């Protein structure tokens, strides 16, 4: 859709794109008035309207407050489709399949870690390959990669990375069912063979942080977080393996599209019925890429753990380092949701959006079930990040979904042009943040000013009842590719 | 394409700006878009290859120690264009090579054969500082223009 999008404000945090033309339902945007001013600058609203045109959509075509425009779906887009009548779309997942976030906690406090911060950041920087074109320490033959595809984080655990208890605190138990190595092409295996255990570049990072504010004491305690406690956040995805799976899938879907007779407002929205051979093939390939990303973060998590042990010369039982939780924010999943009083199986697409199941949900880990699923919302590298918990409002309104991060505000070139990188680095140094990155360009493109203020994004989803705040984290040390 | 107020266009000319630009890098919030020009279709595809590697990084002291032949079949010019750039990106990432010359040998609306030459990545001389996740189909176009051909493509980075 190219025409100007009509927008109706429903309340302080919710807007509607009224159903019109080829739209089968309305669009619903979660945003404050301030955030909506930024959102209107690009085509993302039109993309929400386009998604509303797809067959079998259940409920609304939605977007979270960190939305910006993407390919097919907007980044921040959420949409669910009926299992029998609906479609699945690779554009509703994204190229970086299972880009996601792992949060780990430690028993350490900030004061214990600060004297060693440079060494810690340096050790992580040299242990975890990062940056453009980085080759990993693990070089896998195709057969082994196939085991990664079917095993996910479990494969990594079997190789000696991490502990069994980690899997309980990863979405999908760290391994999505239904992955089929045979549905993944040779190019993906070629791109992925030396990328397991690599961070990537751009907005991917590893961050040592600390809890600087607690909003929900009970939930924080349940998650193992406390004021001043040191944390580690890992943000990365399925690397070239997943990117290729996405690209191959789009190509396949574009070829297959005519037989399904689906009229597409945007080619990047190419899709197939979930029940079709193509739909099932994509689900199986996507699950494989999802598992690659789970294995990737499990491996990186283990290397970060070892870096802490070595630099601090502290044994594991004193470090108390464990996984709080790990979420995927580019994924499509078959889930059961109550729709108008009836339980229905739907395919929920979350592209730049995070699952946020509330207290009591069976898919929330048993030890968190009284509190709700942790939701990890990274901000930019200079300010803060948040840990939220899923809330009932998410199940009622957004198929159990919430935001995923800050969302970009400036283009890469604008960031490099408008922001004095030297001043940014000096400012971070003055605040005690140790930063290591492969390239100055990465720092320049990823400066805090390039991103929206994540607290505005979080405040919106909290006001909407999708999630509630548990703690805020602030950065102490950052590794970027 | 409606672009927000944050628009920056870098024009890349054949020489000191006296001729029409070979391509324009149109940046937007998250990724990189290119508008590419060519007198002929072969020219267009060749310039697109150059532009891709300009996005990826800057290379000085270019050597041509490797030559590869690329053959592609696709349903139409736009798919060919997409798959050409995807293949270059795939070879760059998996073989760890950069290419400088792009010579289209054979091109119609379903097939492309091209010879590319370049060398293995040398961190001392090649400043590779961008990773292209994928060549997208978003607003992809290859069409006749007033003076030959033009294309539009966006890279997900």
Interface residues (C-beta under 8 A of the other chain):
Chain A: X2 X41 X42 X43 X68 X69 X70 X71 X72 X75 X95 X96 X132 X133 X135 X187 X190 X191 X200 X201 X202 X240 X243 X244 X246 X247 X250 X251 X254 X255 X266 X267 X268 X270 X408 X409 X410 X411 X412 X413 X414 X417 X438 X439 X441 X442
Chain B: X2 X4 X5 X6 X8 X10 X27 X28 X29 X30 X32 X57 X75 X79 X83 X86 X90 X93 X94 X96 X121 X128 X129 X130 X131 X133 X134 X135 X136 X137 X138 X140 X154 X156 X157
